Each structure stands twice: as C-alpha cells, then as structure tokens.
Amino acid sequence: MTTLKQLANKQWFAVLVLVIGIIIIWYIAALLMNGNQMINMLERTGQSWTYTQIFEGAYGIQRPPLPVPHQVAYELYDSIFNNAITSKRSLLYHTQITLNSTLLGFILGSLLGIIIAIGIVHNRTLDTSLMPWVIASQTVPILAIAPIVVVVLGSMNLTGILPKAIISMYLSFFPVVIGMVKGLRSADKLHTELMITYNASTQQMFWKLRWFSAQPYLFASLKIGIAAALVGAIVAELPTGAQGGLGARLLSGSYYGQTVQIWSALVMSALLGWVLITLVGLAERFILLRRGIS
Amino acid sequence: MKTLLTLLAITLLLLQSGIALFLPKGFYQGTFLLPLLLLSLFAAGYLMSRMTQIADSASQWAKPCKLAVPALFGLMILLVWEAIVRGFDVPLVLMPAPTQVFVTLGNNLPLLWADFQQTYLKAVVAGYVMGCGLGFITAKLVVRNAFLQKGLLPLGNFMASIPIIGIAPIMVMWFGFDWQSKAAVVVIMTFFPMLINTLAGLRSVDPLHADLMHTYAAGKGQIFFKNQLPQAMPFIFNALKLNSTLALIGAIVAEFFGTPIVGMGFRISAEVGRMNMDMVWATIFVAALAGSLSYGALTLLERRVTFWHPSVRSGR
C-alpha cells in the first residue's frame, strides 16, 4: 500500500498512467469510428456482418479514419528500416529535409533576434520605433507570407532550403528578441553600478555583465524558438508543392486519404520537435552549469 | 539649428514621397534619384530620434510623439517598398506596390469580407471560444488533483513542442471541408496553452489569502470567484492573447488542406496559383489587421480586468 502511495507521488508514474489511459481511449475511439464506417459501408452494399469481423476490420483496414498506435508504429518501422535513407519512401529522408531548413532557419532567426535585441537595449530610438513592429509582425499570420516568400525567392532562382528557412527564421526570431531584451535588461543593479564606478565602457558592460545576465533568458527563448522554427519549416512545405519534407508528406497523405501516412509523419515531427528541444536544453545545462547556475 | 534640421528632414521625406508616388515607373533606372532614398532614410532616423527625445521629456508633446515614432517607422517601410517597386519597375508577379495593394483591397471588399466571415467569424471565433473554454474548465477541474496535475503538465509541455498544425489534414478528414474542421484545429491548438496558463494561475494563489478566505468561512464559490480567479487573471489573459494569433494561423493553415471556395487560406493559395500577388497581399493585410485588432482588444480588456496588477499599473 505504501509503495503504491509512493508511486503515485512520482511524476513519471502519473505521466505513464495518463499515457496508458490515452492509448486505451484511442483504441476504443478507433473501434467506434472505424467500426461504424465499416458497418455503413457493408450495409450499403447489402452484405451481412458479424461483430468479430468488424472488430478485426476496425484495427486492420488500409485507410481508417483513425489509425491505431500499432498501425502507426508499423508504418514508422516499415518506412525507416525497410527503405534506404535516400529513398523517397523513407520517412528519414523527409525528416532530414525538414530538419535542414529548421536548423538553418533557427540559426538565422536566433542571430537576427539577438542583434535586434542588442540594438533595442542600446538605442532608445530603436526601442520606441522597432519594438511595436516586432510585436505587430507576429500578428501577421506567417502562413500568409509563406507562399509569397517562396514565389518571390523562386523567381530570383532561389529555391529549395532557403525560402523555407526564411519562414522558420520569421517565426523563431520573435521569442528570441523578447527573451533577450528582458535578459539584457535584467542585470543586477548592484553589478551595473559597480561597473559604472569602474568607468566601464558600453562594450565592456555588454561583454562582462549583460551578456551573462541574458544567457538564462536566451536559452528559455531558444527552446521556444526551435519549436517555432520546426512549425515554420513544416508549414512552408505545405503551399509550395514541395517534393520532400514532413509537410509535403502530410499534404500528400491528405490528398490520397492515406491516414496512416499522415499520422506517422505527425509522430515523426513530434519526435523531431522533442529531440531538438532536448538538445537545446542539454546545451543550456552544459553552459549554465559551468557558471554554477542551472 | 535643431528646428532647421527637423524642417529639412520633413522636406526630404515629403520630396521622397512625391517621387515614389507621382513619377512614372522605372525612375531609378537611368537617373540619380537613388541617393535621395538613402538620405531620406537618414532624415527619418533623425526625426525618430528627435521624437524619442521629446517622448522621454516632460513636454506636452510627449504622448503624441510616443505614438508617432513607430508610426513613422511603419510609414518609412511602406515608402521604401513603394519607391523600390515603382522605381525599378518590379513586375507585379514578384511584388506589388503598397498603393496597388490598397487599390485592390478597395475593389474587392465584398470578396474579402466573405473570406473574413468564413475564416474569422465562423472558424476562428468558434474554435477560440471552445478551445479556451475547454482549457479553462479542465484546469478548474484538475487544479485540486495533484496526481492529474503531475501527469498533465509534462504532457502539455510535450504537446506544445508538437507542430499541432499537422493535425489539420486529419480534422479535415473527420469534420469535412467546411469551417467546422478549421474550428476543430483551432480548438486543439488553443486548448493546451490555456490549460497550462490557467493551472499556473490558479496555483499561484497566495497561501495567506487562502487562509484569510478560510477564516471568513467563505464558500467554495466565493473562494473561487473572489480569490482564485482574480489571481489567475493575468495568466489567463497571457494565454488568451497568445491564442488569438495562434487561432488565426491554425484556421488559415487548415484551409490549405481543403476548403469550400471561400476563406482567407483558400484565397491565398488560389491567388498565388494565378500569380495575383496584389490580391494575396490584400488578404494578408486583412489577416494582419484582424490579428492586430483582436490582440489590441484583448490588451485593452486585460487593462480593465487586471487594473490592480503591477505590470498594468507601471504601464500607465
């Protein structure tokens, strides 16, 4: 009894129970949705049916409205291990295309964000003139921009990774600006005053104090930024008719009613997002631990 | 001296606007007008820094200047855009000039209004209300249960990292092509931010306040409405503002996966296919306007509701 209570207090146990619960609900929902569709189909053609037949069919048909976890898992396994990485049928091939534009966009976006933040913190005019537009820029639905960016750049003979990366950049620079501005301004007042008594220049102030006070905020922003960059890369692949990438995989799955393909691409993108955020988290711990904070 | 420079800067800007708007197309090819554009950029920069100084001073012009600085910045972007597109005679397929976009906008108001109705008034509003409502109710139910909280918080964070926009094709398959499927996407996208923020808000209640309510023998409803809910309001508004842009994005993206022949996402993909970039930009303008206005309205409401909060008080 006590062990059960101890278990209930553990976070991993709570998560595990919820996940198992979700999977059970998933299987039941799949039975209801897929089974009903099968019954409708069989009755329309005037065939007779039994419950065992429906039960087996609900978890095994080719294009179910709601694929069940083991179907998705099999599709993932099949497309990863039974195809060469360079093959267009391999999900890893598409993942790597999306990953490339995500990373490029993330790097560009972070650099842009940091530069804008430094400008905003050091220049009062930039602060008042640019900051409202940085915020307003995020109310523009980026998806609206995505096809235009691709068409404009395409007509300048820039195709492939760059247009997608620019969309990722647009989505990921905003959290970096906001976090970085806050971080750069969060330097301890006592330290700032100490620097002033040392007659430190703006540059020294930046490199020896502000840059360090900004790091925890920067990493929090980078985690949001890399997730946003992934969304940007996937979305950029939608309207452009891209041949490869997880977004293209989603779109083609939607056109041909291949639900299992859609779900496996979705699971893959979730995994990718999780891995990327974890990597940023690891970098954060590595850098901040060396300074004794975490 | 300062007044002289300011006057000079204003004249330069007016001259540049005149050039951009009234000269025949292609005026940068073969003439020497390009340095003027650069000069007028410096002039705008000077004007903005002057106005920032005034805005920081105690002058009676401080408030209008504070608003004028970002406005001038935005106008400058439009001016440079207009000048470059017209000056180099950029083909319409690449980039329409802002004036052209506004003319198209004016000529197609009924069509754009129909798109706006389909995407915003039906899908976004319905999905937003349902998603935020569901998130709030779930948080209210879960906040007393430590076990569920422990499980839900990591799951919510995990969901935030998933590109939820990817569920759009599935929703279109389940709920059909009309606005219901878009609303479903919006519900799923807005649910978790609302849940996480409301939970954080409801848990942030000061224990002293809770004790005080207890000594007053307050009922459950009284504790919730007079203590927990007001404390959670800043967090809830945080999620509401975040969700207002998320919802618009979700609805527009979902329309790329199939829609009746109306809606902002449909308009964008259809007009890109026909290379009508002015119409695309007009739709973008409508979307940006809708997003900014709903964000602004929520901020105003937030100031009304959480007038006691430090972040609002210092903002005045």
Interface residues (C-beta under 8 A of the other chain):
Chain A: A8 Q11 A14 V15 V17 L18 V19 P65 R124 T125 D127 T128 S129 L130 M131 P132 W133 A136 Q138 T139 V140 P141 I142 L143 A144 I145 P147 I148 V151 V152 S155 A227 L230 V231 I234 V235 L238 P239 L246 L250 L251 G253 S254 G257 T259 I262 W263 A265 L266 S269 A270 G273 W274 I277
Chain B: G45 M48 S49 T52 A55 D56 K66 V69 P70 L72 F73 G74 I77 V93 L94 M95 F147 L148 K150 G151 L152 P154 L155 F158 A160 S161 I162 P163 I165 G166 I167 A168 P169 I170 V172 M173 W174 T245 L248 I249 I252 V253 F256 F257 G258 M264 G265 I268 S269 V272 M275 M277 V280 W281 T283 I284 A287 A288 G291 S292 Y295
